[in-house]
């Protein structure tokens, strides 16, 4: 592996979007899309859990990182560890090396992003970092300096830059992958309902993400859910398990600017505010 300027590859993936009848669902519990030979995007089937979160498995020369573990704990219904093990075995067959490890990180500690942590608790050669503030922020050094940009080196020139991005959750973390140019924003920014629990913190986070993206080549802004329809400003109802008219997962840096403009327009009186591709959804 050798790092270089990331290439913006198309991401026109027909994601599993649930089934009209969970009883007759024939799709796999987890969809794995190989974005490139060292990057896999996973999506949980909506028939398994309506949240249908996206997870990210990134391979470096020395270790891989799994970002988030999904919304279902039981391997019987959500075989995440088995899926990751198989993907790692396939990668290692193509890229043989000894003592290859797995690091498990999170975007934030809500249940639909950490449910399958237990599947990795006893996995050999694995480091699992808890998603809660007392666990995650000391790992990144955010407890000492919340403005720092932490670096997680996967080897071979693949480095994640990690930012504290509270607003949706106090422990939220955004990751920038230098290999793909992905800005992985968790539940902070995605095509859906942006649940904002701390409006001033969210405003600062959006400003910080824009400033950060101004100095990096960002190919795609990728959150962890799709909740919108293809009709501008219209979302699927909460707990929907079948979304046949989903828009793409990927957003752009321009969406960050649109969010900033909306936040400025709302000022200190936040309210639900639909944009074409997402909805600002401040807590009451």
Helices and strands as residue ranges (DSSP letters): G 22-24, E 30-36, E 39-44, E 54-59, E 63-67, H 80-94, E 101-105, H 111-114, G 115-120, E 126-128, H 133-140, E 150-155, E 158-164, E 173-177, E 182-186, E 193-196, H 199-213, E 220-223, H 253-266, E 273-274, E 279-282
